[in-house]
Amino acid sequence: MRVRFPPSPTGYLHVGGARTALFNWLLARRSGGTFVLRIEDTDRARSSEEHTRAILDGMRWLGLDWDEGPTFQSDGVERHRADARRLLAEGKAYRDFSDPAELRAEAVARGIGHPSTLARARADALGVDEAGRRAEAGEPHALRLRVPPGETAWDDLVHGRMRFDNADIDDLVILRSDGSPIYNLAVVSDDAFQAITHVVRGDDHLSNTPKQILLYEALGLPVPVFGHVPMILGPDGKRLSKRHGATAVADYAAQGILPEAMMNFLALLGWNPGDEREKMGRDELIASFGMERVQKKSAVFDTEKLGWMNGQYVAAMPASQLGPLVVARLEAQGLEAEVWASDAPGPGTAGFRALVDLLKVRARTVDDIAVQAHPYLVDRPTLDPAAVAKHWAKDPQTVRDRLQGTFAALEDGEWEIDALEARLRAYGEAEGVGAGRLIHPLRVALTGSARSPGIFDVLVVLGRERSRGRVLDALDRLAAPDVFLS
Ligand code: GLU
């Protein structure tokens, strides 16, 4: 099996292209076949090196390694032209000297359904020899494929038997009058040259397929197997576009989506393993993927689900691997100076890993972890006004007394989750106060916020010294409540 991914470098790698690339890559890896990367850069005006680079980067990030290429379609222009000239020599194509606008106008005036009907009639009237002489004399002309009568059909891997009546297919231009090959010819010529056995692409190309099959047949080349995968829609049922949010793979990378999660998510856009499995790693996908379960109906791009999927991967990733990614995100957020100047555990330490382990289970992205880690890594957490209003501000004096008492009880013994919890509860019982009334103000003191992982985990991860520092700080603030109540 030889499959290919032939992006046009007219934009970044978007999720639809990435999904097509992934399906092809999975087919190649599953079968031990070859995955060919070809850059379709014949649209010179819209193609750029920057986009080519971005596409390659996106594929590398996703882990879609290619076995051959990247080759460039523009390098094959001479071969494309030679193929077109061969069709002319064999009488399977003809010269069209018409001016396209004039041809269209006359077809309309004479009620001819398609201009190519007229172009063919003119070519036949002119005769091959006369056409040759005019070409020789330098008169500009295009080459058109002479579509034979009959029907063009194939067994699509997704859609089953597909049939097109050739009467509905125009004599397509294969070489423009400026000598540039038309897209469908270039694709066929390249796919044949690269011995592609299976063409798997988006079903927006369905209407190109009969034309391409006609070209294979005219050129006497073996026709590959085709499979057209469904479109990707936004949650509103419209074709996925920038209106729905990020569509470039790189945007998701920047948002802290892990490549493994993105691969898993993309694989499930239009395919399923036939059972309830959702979280499937690279090797599991390779072992399970096949075109039999690619669906015909469009797939919906659900960013909620991507977030959930990513959360599964984040939670399962060891802190030793996740830690450096969190550090990179903190740096990207410009927080490194603020963070690492404090006495917080530095990157790579056991303390930092413990923090990452604590936060990862509630995070959806690496960015979430970085944001949530911030209060633990600075000298002094920023107080969230809403948390202060809710848990400190109503009765600052009582809150202060209880916080002082709670912390004295916590300090009096082993710094370990169960022991800390036992002492806090014992103190609450002795004071006749529910544990919640002690924990909420303490949480604000330790994290600045009303939400955090379990308070005893927080105490352990901060450590005795830093917890004490934060509580003393809070006691100072509570002693002068005007400062935060104003
Ligand atoms: N360059 C085309 C695209 O990006 C590829 C079409 C194909 O797979 O044949 O849509």
Boltz pocket constraint, residues with backbone or C-beta under 6 A from the ligand:
constraints:
  - pocket:
      binder: B
      contacts: [[A, 6], [A, 7], [A, 8], [A, 40], [A, 187], [A, 200], [A, 201], [A, 202], [A, 205]]
      max_distance: 6.0
